């Protein structure tokens, strides 16, 4: 050892990619797991600020839908039969898209409206 404590910048390991915004990464992961609807009816749709289950008509808020999403993901991980996983992943993708659409239709908060005026 030469006694120097400063060794200079540390290089990242080979194959490391630079940091990217999380939204970009999540979008690409969701699109790989569950591709867009291929001519099929989605199981969940957003109507305004609510997520609607198409087959039952049940309506939930985005926070409740997120709780259901966690349960759906746990079900995918617990599934032992490979042929059932594809349908579960499609359902998860539909729910993610519906949650995002419902959250995008959120009205502006009163403070933002006042600033805009």
DATA-V592607 format. One line per field, one symbol per residue. phi: phi as a letter, one per 40 degrees, with the letter a starting at -180 (. if undefined). burial: + if it has 24 or more other ideal C-beta (glycine too) atoms within 12 Angstrom, else -. Layout:
# DATA-V592607
phi = ???
burial = ???
This chain:
# DATA-V592607
phi = .cgcccbgccccccgccccbdcccccdccccccbcddcgbcccbbcbgcbbbcccbgcbbcdcccccccccccccccccccccccdcccccccccccccccccccccccdccccccc
burial = -----------------------------+--++-------+++++---++++------+-+--+--++--++--+-----------+++++++++++++++---------------
